[in-house]
Amino acid sequence: MKISWGEFKDRALTLTLFLPALVLVGYFVYFSIAWNIVVSLSDWKGLVPSYHIVGFSQYLKLFNDSVFLTSLKNNLILMALFVPGSLILGLFLAILLDQKVRFEGTLRAIYLLPFTLSFVITGYLWRWMYNPTIGVINTILDSLGLGFLKSGWITDPNIALYCVVLALIWQFAGYTMLIFLAGIRSVPESHIMAAQVDGASGFTLYRRIIIPQIKFSFFTAFVILMVFALKAFDFIYILTSGGPGYATEILPLTMYKESFAMTHFAYGSAIASLLFFLVMMIVVPYLFRTYWRKTK
């Protein structure tokens, strides 16, 4: 099949425009992932590179490491609390805004504001709020005569992780609200009117008609929140640095400390590779579901 000169020029121009991006993505994403996996199979320890392949010994060490197991447990707790909490609060806010309230645009901006802030900024903000001596939370409790409710918050190993979860839900609730609100507004008006004619209203209308039709919005928000819960680093690093002790240590923090604080690069790469595969276990079904939905 012959290609005309015009088609050849168009394809060449397209390739020329996309080639730099493809090269950069190929090097900084795919090559880096492959290189990290190779390092995780080596015995690289210290500042001098070593690519002597020792197989899966670094991965086997993970499950005999109490710090890694604590980090994994904390990650699972974070996912189990943060994801449902953000979904429920986001859906609640979306339903409230769908009631044709006044100043909807202003309220939507207020709810979304926390997510627009840098995780570093919000980490410092919550660290100040949780401060047991000068923090705003304990100060307010004192002024209300509720001093008996004062706590060490992020300095208390028994509740530090739950304080992190609360702060993360505050930051992400507005974002999930936006996803749900877009889904609610995409429900055909004819479906809603037909349900109202049949007597459905209020919570029943949402439970039986609207919420079942925004399953893809739930799926999208769920995947995004799960991925963040797995790879959260900057927010927790600023807020607690994994402390007190290992109470808020999660896998990305352990990977960072092993790699760059203790120069156990092969071991840190093994943790990073495990994180990558965990993220892929969440993202790949989402991509498949999205593709299948579009081609169905």
Short mmCIF file of the C-alpha atoms (twelve columns), coordinates in Angstrom:
data_MODEL
# 
_entry.id   MODEL 
# 
loop_
_atom_site.group_PDB 
_atom_site.id 
_atom_site.type_symbol 
_atom_site.label_atom_id 
_atom_site.label_alt_id 
_atom_site.label_comp_id 
_atom_site.label_asym_id 
_atom_site.label_seq_id 
_atom_site.Cartn_x 
_atom_site.Cartn_y 
_atom_site.Cartn_z 
_atom_site.pdbx_PDB_model_num 
ATOM 1   C CA . MET A 1   0.000   0.000   0.000  1 
ATOM 2   C CA . LYS A 2   1.534   3.259   -1.133 1 
ATOM 3   C CA . ILE A 3   1.624   6.314   1.103  1 
ATOM 4   C CA . SER A 4   1.282   9.712   -0.515 1 
ATOM 5   C CA . TRP A 5   3.893   12.383  0.086  1 
ATOM 6   C CA . GLY A 6   1.350   14.411  2.080  1 
ATOM 7   C CA . GLU A 7   0.536   11.486  4.393  1 
ATOM 8   C CA . PHE A 8   4.245   10.773  4.842  1 
ATOM 9   C CA . LYS A 9   4.890   14.401  5.858  1 
ATOM 10  C CA . ASP A 10  1.973   14.328  8.326  1 
ATOM 11  C CA . ARG A 11  3.225   11.120  9.951  1 
ATOM 12  C CA . ALA A 12  6.784   12.418  10.084 1 
ATOM 13  C CA . LEU A 13  5.629   15.655  11.693 1 
ATOM 14  C CA . THR A 14  3.539   13.745  14.249 1 
ATOM 15  C CA . LEU A 15  6.474   11.494  15.097 1 
ATOM 16  C CA . THR A 16  8.799   14.503  15.390 1 
ATOM 17  C CA . LEU A 17  6.428   16.223  17.802 1 
ATOM 18  C CA . PHE A 18  5.882   13.159  19.988 1 
ATOM 19  C CA . LEU A 19  9.410   11.720  19.884 1 
ATOM 20  C CA . PRO A 20  10.949  13.999  22.584 1 
ATOM 21  C CA . ALA A 21  8.094   13.216  24.983 1 
ATOM 22  C CA . LEU A 22  8.354   9.487   24.237 1 
ATOM 23  C CA . VAL A 23  12.114  9.522   24.848 1 
ATOM 24  C CA . LEU A 24  11.736  11.405  28.156 1 
ATOM 25  C CA . VAL A 25  8.923   9.152   29.370 1 
ATOM 26  C CA . GLY A 26  10.800  6.061   28.256 1 
ATOM 27  C CA . TYR A 27  13.934  7.071   30.142 1 
ATOM 28  C CA . PHE A 28  12.535  8.667   33.312 1 
ATOM 29  C CA . VAL A 29  9.627   6.240   33.775 1 
ATOM 30  C CA . TYR A 30  10.095  2.848   32.137 1 
ATOM 31  C CA . PHE A 31  13.895  2.672   32.176 1 
ATOM 32  C CA . SER A 32  13.913  3.903   35.796 1 
ATOM 33  C CA . ILE A 33  11.412  1.226   36.810 1 
ATOM 34  C CA . ALA A 34  13.489  -1.467  35.117 1 
ATOM 35  C CA . TRP A 35  16.710  -0.147  36.652 1 
ATOM 36  C CA . ASN A 36  15.114  -0.093  40.109 1 
ATOM 37  C CA . ILE A 37  14.081  -3.736  39.734 1 
ATOM 38  C CA . VAL A 38  17.630  -4.671  38.710 1 
ATOM 39  C CA . VAL A 39  19.042  -2.838  41.751 1 
ATOM 40  C CA . SER A 40  16.570  -4.646  44.016 1 
ATOM 41  C CA . LEU A 41  18.029  -7.963  42.820 1 
ATOM 42  C CA . SER A 42  21.587  -6.866  43.649 1 
ATOM 43  C CA . ASP A 43  23.583  -6.467  46.860 1 
ATOM 44  C CA . TRP A 44  24.135  -2.705  46.530 1 
ATOM 45  C CA . LYS A 45  24.809  -1.361  50.010 1 
ATOM 46  C CA . GLY A 46  26.717  1.877   50.503 1 
ATOM 47  C CA . LEU A 47  27.676  4.725   48.213 1 
ATOM 48  C CA . VAL A 48  29.700  2.564   45.805 1 
ATOM 49  C CA . PRO A 49  27.367  0.955   43.214 1 
ATOM 50  C CA . SER A 50  27.238  -2.822  43.128 1 
ATOM 51  C CA . TYR A 51  25.285  -4.757  40.526 1 
ATOM 52  C CA . HIS A 52  26.166  -8.246  41.728 1 
ATOM 53  C CA . ILE A 53  22.863  -10.096 41.305 1 
ATOM 54  C CA . VAL A 54  21.836  -12.062 44.393 1 
ATOM 55  C CA . GLY A 55  18.300  -12.919 43.319 1 
ATOM 56  C CA . PHE A 56  15.332  -12.323 45.592 1 
ATOM 57  C CA . SER A 57  17.242  -12.194 48.872 1 
ATOM 58  C CA . GLN A 58  16.314  -8.534  49.440 1 
ATOM 59  C CA . TYR A 59  12.633  -9.391  49.030 1 
ATOM 60  C CA . LEU A 60  12.940  -12.313 51.449 1 
ATOM 61  C CA . LYS A 61  14.472  -9.982  54.041 1 
ATOM 62  C CA . LEU A 62  11.378  -7.775  53.925 1 
ATOM 63  C CA . PHE A 63  9.166   -10.257 55.719 1 
ATOM 64  C CA . ASN A 64  11.697  -10.756 58.501 1 
ATOM 65  C CA . ASP A 65  12.020  -7.010  59.097 1 
ATOM 66  C CA . SER A 66  9.821   -5.761  61.946 1 
ATOM 67  C CA . VAL A 67  10.032  -2.152  60.697 1 
ATOM 68  C CA . PHE A 68  8.816   -3.169  57.238 1 
ATOM 69  C CA . LEU A 69  5.977   -5.225  58.714 1 
ATOM 70  C CA . THR A 70  4.959   -2.296  60.939 1 
ATOM 71  C CA . SER A 71  5.016   0.022   57.922 1 
ATOM 72  C CA . LEU A 72  2.910   -2.417  55.924 1 
ATOM 73  C CA . LYS A 73  0.392   -2.704  58.764 1 
ATOM 74  C CA . ASN A 74  0.204   1.093   59.072 1 
ATOM 75  C CA . ASN A 75  -0.328  1.382   55.315 1 
ATOM 76  C CA . LEU A 76  -3.197  -1.096  55.471 1 
ATOM 77  C CA . ILE A 77  -4.800  0.778   58.382 1 
ATOM 78  C CA . LEU A 78  -4.368  4.054   56.508 1 
ATOM 79  C CA . MET A 79  -6.068  2.608   53.427 1 
ATOM 80  C CA . ALA A 80  -8.861  1.010   55.477 1 
ATOM 81  C CA . LEU A 81  -9.765  4.302   57.210 1 
ATOM 82  C CA . PHE A 82  -8.736  7.059   54.815 1 
ATOM 83  C CA . VAL A 83  -10.359 5.698   51.643 1 
ATOM 84  C CA . PRO A 84  -13.881 4.985   53.030 1 
ATOM 85  C CA . GLY A 85  -13.781 8.177   55.128 1 
ATOM 86  C CA . SER A 86  -12.970 10.340  52.102 1 
ATOM 87  C CA . LEU A 87  -15.578 8.579   49.955 1 
ATOM 88  C CA . ILE A 88  -18.367 8.940   52.517 1 
ATOM 89  C CA . LEU A 89  -17.623 12.587  53.342 1 
ATOM 90  C CA . GLY A 90  -17.135 13.466  49.667 1 
ATOM 91  C CA . LEU A 91  -20.462 11.859  48.724 1 
ATOM 92  C CA . PHE A 92  -22.212 13.655  51.592 1 
ATOM 93  C CA . LEU A 93  -20.846 17.037  50.465 1 
ATOM 94  C CA . ALA A 94  -21.763 16.314  46.838 1 
ATOM 95  C CA . ILE A 95  -25.360 15.501  47.798 1 
ATOM 96  C CA . LEU A 96  -25.563 18.688  49.870 1 
ATOM 97  C CA . LEU A 97  -24.356 20.806  46.957 1 
ATOM 98  C CA . ASP A 98  -26.802 19.065  44.628 1 
ATOM 99  C CA . GLN A 99  -29.708 20.549  46.593 1 
ATOM 100 C CA . LYS A 100 -29.464 23.792  44.560 1 
ATOM 101 C CA . VAL A 101 -28.129 25.681  47.572 1 
ATOM 102 C CA . ARG A 102 -27.283 29.362  47.360 1 
ATOM 103 C CA . PHE A 103 -23.657 30.287  46.707 1 
ATOM 104 C CA . GLU A 104 -22.956 26.790  45.410 1 
ATOM 105 C CA . GLY A 105 -19.886 27.965  43.508 1 
ATOM 106 C CA . THR A 106 -18.428 29.577  46.626 1 
ATOM 107 C CA . LEU A 107 -19.109 26.513  48.780 1 
ATOM 108 C CA . ARG A 108 -17.621 24.239  46.141 1 
ATOM 109 C CA . ALA A 109 -14.457 26.355  46.098 1 
ATOM 110 C CA . ILE A 110 -14.238 26.306  49.913 1 
ATOM 111 C CA . TYR A 111 -14.597 22.507  50.060 1 
ATOM 112 C CA . LEU A 112 -12.023 22.041  47.299 1 
ATOM 113 C CA . LEU A 113 -9.509  24.534  48.731 1 
ATOM 114 C CA . PRO A 114 -7.649  22.042  50.993 1 
ATOM 115 C CA . PHE A 115 -6.848  19.797  48.029 1 
ATOM 116 C CA . THR A 116 -5.420  22.709  46.030 1 
ATOM 117 C CA . LEU A 117 -2.831  23.352  48.740 1 
ATOM 118 C CA . SER A 118 0.571   21.692  48.693 1 
ATOM 119 C CA . PHE A 119 0.883   18.631  50.931 1 
ATOM 120 C CA . VAL A 120 3.929   20.296  52.475 1 
ATOM 121 C CA . ILE A 121 1.865   23.355  53.462 1 
ATOM 122 C CA . THR A 122 -0.995  21.303  54.896 1 
ATOM 123 C CA . GLY A 123 1.496   19.042  56.682 1 
ATOM 124 C CA . TYR A 124 2.991   22.021  58.477 1 
ATOM 125 C CA . LEU A 125 -0.527  23.413  59.148 1 
ATOM 126 C CA . TRP A 126 -1.737  20.235  60.824 1 
ATOM 127 C CA . ARG A 127 1.529   19.813  62.709 1 
ATOM 128 C CA . TRP A 128 0.929   23.230  64.271 1 
ATOM 129 C CA . MET A 129 -2.732  22.423  64.972 1 
ATOM 130 C CA . TYR A 130 -1.800  19.124  66.652 1 
ATOM 131 C CA . ASN A 131 1.008   20.659  68.728 1 
ATOM 132 C CA . PRO A 132 0.261   19.573  72.338 1 
ATOM 133 C CA . THR A 133 1.441   22.867  73.914 1 
ATOM 134 C CA . ILE A 134 0.699   25.680  71.449 1 
ATOM 135 C CA . GLY A 135 -1.566  23.879  68.986 1 
ATOM 136 C CA . VAL A 136 -4.926  25.395  68.106 1 
ATOM 137 C CA . ILE A 137 -6.878  22.216  68.936 1 
ATOM 138 C CA . ASN A 138 -5.736  22.025  72.552 1 
ATOM 139 C CA . THR A 139 -6.030  25.814  72.869 1 
ATOM 140 C CA . ILE A 140 -9.667  25.725  71.748 1 
ATOM 141 C CA . LEU A 141 -10.429 22.825  74.088 1 
ATOM 142 C CA . ASP A 142 -8.938  24.833  76.971 1 
ATOM 143 C CA . SER A 143 -10.974 27.929  76.113 1 
ATOM 144 C CA . LEU A 144 -14.184 25.849  76.026 1 
ATOM 145 C CA . GLY A 145 -13.475 24.333  79.409 1 
ATOM 146 C CA . LEU A 146 -12.812 20.941  77.852 1 
ATOM 147 C CA . GLY A 147 -9.213  20.662  78.924 1 
ATOM 148 C CA . PHE A 148 -9.771  17.039  79.941 1 
ATOM 149 C CA . LEU A 149 -10.035 16.231  76.218 1 
ATOM 150 C CA . LYS A 150 -6.568  17.591  75.478 1 
ATOM 151 C CA . SER A 151 -4.132  15.124  74.008 1 
ATOM 152 C CA . GLY A 152 -0.645  14.790  72.643 1 
ATOM 153 C CA . TRP A 153 -2.231  13.983  69.261 1 
ATOM 154 C CA . ILE A 154 0.625   13.164  66.861 1 
ATOM 155 C CA . THR A 155 3.024   12.717  69.801 1 
ATOM 156 C CA . ASP A 156 0.851   9.946   71.213 1 
ATOM 157 C CA . PRO A 157 1.737   6.632   69.503 1 
ATOM 158 C CA . ASN A 158 -1.726  5.232   70.261 1 
ATOM 159 C CA . ILE A 159 -3.609  7.830   68.207 1 
ATOM 160 C CA . ALA A 160 -0.968  9.407   65.951 1 
ATOM 161 C CA . LEU A 161 -1.945  7.367   62.880 1 
ATOM 162 C CA . TYR A 162 -5.624  8.238   63.335 1 
ATOM 163 C CA . CYS A 163 -4.686  11.924  63.509 1 
ATOM 164 C CA . VAL A 164 -2.898  11.526  60.163 1 
ATOM 165 C CA . VAL A 165 -5.981  9.836   58.690 1 
ATOM 166 C CA . LEU A 166 -8.230  12.665  59.886 1 
ATOM 167 C CA . ALA A 167 -5.972  15.294  58.314 1 
ATOM 168 C CA . LEU A 168 -5.822  13.402  55.012 1 
ATOM 169 C CA . ILE A 169 -9.615  13.005  54.879 1 
ATOM 170 C CA . TRP A 170 -9.909  16.780  55.390 1 
ATOM 171 C CA . GLN A 171 -7.587  17.366  52.435 1 
ATOM 172 C CA . PHE A 172 -9.165  14.872  50.027 1 
ATOM 173 C CA . ALA A 173 -12.882 15.179  50.850 1 
ATOM 174 C CA . GLY A 174 -13.323 18.167  48.532 1 
ATOM 175 C CA . TYR A 175 -11.679 16.316  45.658 1 
ATOM 176 C CA . THR A 176 -13.910 13.262  46.025 1 
ATOM 177 C CA . MET A 177 -16.874 15.635  46.353 1 
ATOM 178 C CA . LEU A 178 -16.020 17.054  42.921 1 
ATOM 179 C CA . ILE A 179 -15.858 13.586  41.356 1 
ATOM 180 C CA . PHE A 180 -19.210 12.592  42.863 1 
ATOM 181 C CA . LEU A 181 -20.865 15.904  41.996 1 
ATOM 182 C CA . ALA A 182 -19.819 15.490  38.354 1 
ATOM 183 C CA . GLY A 183 -21.269 11.982  38.406 1 
ATOM 184 C CA . ILE A 184 -24.540 13.124  39.985 1 
ATOM 185 C CA . ARG A 185 -24.924 15.951  37.466 1 
ATOM 186 C CA . SER A 186 -24.379 13.469  34.614 1 
ATOM 187 C CA . VAL A 187 -27.435 11.387  35.582 1 
ATOM 188 C CA . PRO A 188 -30.137 12.015  32.936 1 
ATOM 189 C CA . GLU A 189 -32.808 14.394  34.164 1 
ATOM 190 C CA . SER A 190 -35.472 12.100  32.662 1 
ATOM 191 C CA . HIS A 191 -34.484 9.315   35.080 1 
ATOM 192 C CA . ILE A 192 -34.814 11.626  38.044 1 
ATOM 193 C CA . MET A 193 -38.163 13.015  36.892 1 
ATOM 194 C CA . ALA A 194 -39.538 9.520   36.288 1 
ATOM 195 C CA . ALA A 195 -38.490 8.456   39.799 1 
ATOM 196 C CA . GLN A 196 -40.099 11.559  41.286 1 
ATOM 197 C CA . VAL A 197 -43.325 10.785  39.462 1 
ATOM 198 C CA . ASP A 198 -43.222 7.324   41.048 1 
ATOM 199 C CA . GLY A 199 -42.941 8.970   44.468 1 
ATOM 200 C CA . ALA A 200 -39.187 8.806   45.092 1 
ATOM 201 C CA . SER A 201 -37.720 11.831  46.858 1 
ATOM 202 C CA . GLY A 202 -35.000 12.846  49.287 1 
ATOM 203 C CA . PHE A 203 -32.624 10.122  50.373 1 
ATOM 204 C CA . THR A 204 -34.673 7.426   48.616 1 
ATOM 205 C CA . LEU A 205 -34.131 9.187   45.285 1 
ATOM 206 C CA . TYR A 206 -30.372 9.171   45.777 1 
ATOM 207 C CA . ARG A 207 -30.208 5.641   47.182 1 
ATOM 208 C CA . ARG A 208 -32.316 3.972   44.503 1 
ATOM 209 C CA . ILE A 209 -31.776 6.089   41.393 1 
ATOM 210 C CA . ILE A 210 -28.769 8.408   41.500 1 
ATOM 211 C CA . ILE A 211 -26.087 6.551   43.498 1 
ATOM 212 C CA . PRO A 212 -26.422 3.274   41.497 1 
ATOM 213 C CA . GLN A 213 -25.783 5.304   38.308 1 
ATOM 214 C CA . ILE A 214 -22.529 6.862   39.524 1 
ATOM 215 C CA . LYS A 215 -20.687 3.585   40.144 1 
ATOM 216 C CA . PHE A 216 -17.907 4.655   37.776 1 
ATOM 217 C CA . SER A 217 -17.384 7.829   39.852 1 
ATOM 218 C CA . PHE A 218 -17.036 5.628   42.944 1 
ATOM 219 C CA . PHE A 219 -14.562 3.400   41.142 1 
ATOM 220 C CA . THR A 220 -12.475 6.346   39.930 1 
ATOM 221 C CA . ALA A 221 -12.351 8.007   43.354 1 
ATOM 222 C CA . PHE A 222 -11.586 4.672   45.032 1 
ATOM 223 C CA . VAL A 223 -8.594  3.983   42.768 1 
ATOM 224 C CA . ILE A 224 -7.148  7.486   43.173 1 
ATOM 225 C CA . LEU A 225 -7.468  7.376   46.956 1 
ATOM 226 C CA . MET A 226 -6.030  3.859   47.200 1 
ATOM 227 C CA . VAL A 227 -2.997  4.795   45.117 1 
ATOM 228 C CA . PHE A 228 -2.370  7.890   47.220 1 
ATOM 229 C CA . ALA A 229 -2.751  5.921   50.448 1 
ATOM 230 C CA . LEU A 230 -0.099  3.502   49.203 1 
ATOM 231 C CA . LYS A 231 2.442   6.074   48.113 1 
ATOM 232 C CA . ALA A 232 1.772   8.977   50.490 1 
ATOM 233 C CA . PHE A 233 5.095   10.443  51.524 1 
ATOM 234 C CA . ASP A 234 5.448   14.220  51.690 1 
ATOM 235 C CA . PHE A 235 2.403   14.881  53.885 1 
ATOM 236 C CA . ILE A 236 3.325   12.265  56.497 1 
ATOM 237 C CA . TYR A 237 7.039   13.076  56.305 1 
ATOM 238 C CA . ILE A 238 6.304   16.730  57.174 1 
ATOM 239 C CA . LEU A 239 3.620   15.945  59.756 1 
ATOM 240 C CA . THR A 240 5.237   13.162  61.784 1 
ATOM 241 C CA . SER A 241 8.327   11.829  59.940 1 
ATOM 242 C CA . GLY A 242 6.916   8.395   60.738 1 
ATOM 243 C CA . GLY A 243 6.945   8.949   64.496 1 
ATOM 244 C CA . PRO A 244 6.548   8.759   67.339 1 
ATOM 245 C CA . GLY A 245 8.702   5.671   67.003 1 
ATOM 246 C CA . TYR A 246 7.199   3.841   64.044 1 
ATOM 247 C CA . ALA A 247 3.573   4.697   64.861 1 
ATOM 248 C CA . THR A 248 2.965   6.481   61.533 1 
ATOM 249 C CA . GLU A 249 5.716   4.840   59.461 1 
ATOM 250 C CA . ILE A 250 4.442   3.707   56.055 1 
ATOM 251 C CA . LEU A 251 6.151   1.948   53.163 1 
ATOM 252 C CA . PRO A 252 7.323   5.051   51.227 1 
ATOM 253 C CA . LEU A 253 8.921   6.461   54.397 1 
ATOM 254 C CA . THR A 254 10.665  3.165   55.104 1 
ATOM 255 C CA . MET A 255 11.900  3.036   51.511 1 
ATOM 256 C CA . TYR A 256 13.239  6.595   51.734 1 
ATOM 257 C CA . LYS A 257 15.034  5.996   55.027 1 
ATOM 258 C CA . GLU A 258 16.537  2.683   53.939 1 
ATOM 259 C CA . SER A 259 17.732  4.101   50.621 1 
ATOM 260 C CA . PHE A 260 18.949  7.590   51.445 1 
ATOM 261 C CA . ALA A 261 19.517  7.663   55.216 1 
ATOM 262 C CA . MET A 262 21.137  4.234   55.587 1 
ATOM 263 C CA . THR A 263 22.300  3.799   51.941 1 
ATOM 264 C CA . HIS A 264 20.750  0.332   51.705 1 
ATOM 265 C CA . PHE A 265 19.944  0.950   48.062 1 
ATOM 266 C CA . ALA A 266 19.157  -2.635  47.086 1 
ATOM 267 C CA . TYR A 267 16.849  -3.089  50.070 1 
ATOM 268 C CA . GLY A 268 15.171  0.273   49.463 1 
ATOM 269 C CA . SER A 269 14.716  -0.652  45.795 1 
ATOM 270 C CA . ALA A 270 13.024  -3.884  46.844 1 
ATOM 271 C CA . ILE A 271 10.517  -1.884  48.904 1 
ATOM 272 C CA . ALA A 272 10.010  0.518   45.977 1 
ATOM 273 C CA . SER A 273 9.436   -2.402  43.586 1 
ATOM 274 C CA . LEU A 274 6.902   -3.937  45.948 1 
ATOM 275 C CA . LEU A 275 5.105   -0.583  46.149 1 
ATOM 276 C CA . PHE A 276 5.091   -0.371  42.352 1 
ATOM 277 C CA . PHE A 277 3.473   -3.797  42.018 1 
ATOM 278 C CA . LEU A 278 0.889   -2.957  44.683 1 
ATOM 279 C CA . VAL A 279 -0.023  0.234   42.823 1 
ATOM 280 C CA . MET A 280 -0.249  -1.703  39.544 1 
ATOM 281 C CA . MET A 281 -2.631  -4.169  41.193 1 
ATOM 282 C CA . ILE A 282 -4.970  -1.214  41.733 1 
ATOM 283 C CA . VAL A 283 -4.371  0.788   38.552 1 
ATOM 284 C CA . VAL A 284 -4.414  -2.019  35.957 1 
ATOM 285 C CA . PRO A 285 -7.988  -3.172  36.789 1 
ATOM 286 C CA . TYR A 286 -9.057  0.473   36.626 1 
ATOM 287 C CA . LEU A 287 -7.494  0.930   33.181 1 
ATOM 288 C CA . PHE A 288 -9.030  -2.336  32.010 1 
ATOM 289 C CA . ARG A 289 -12.439 -1.339  33.383 1 
ATOM 290 C CA . THR A 290 -12.204 2.078   31.718 1 
ATOM 291 C CA . TYR A 291 -11.173 0.610   28.359 1 
ATOM 292 C CA . TRP A 292 -13.821 -2.111  28.565 1 
ATOM 293 C CA . ARG A 293 -16.476 0.475   29.431 1 
ATOM 294 C CA . LYS A 294 -15.584 2.609   26.409 1 
ATOM 295 C CA . THR A 295 -15.541 -0.308  23.985 1 
ATOM 296 C CA . LYS A 296 -18.599 -2.074  25.332 1 
# 
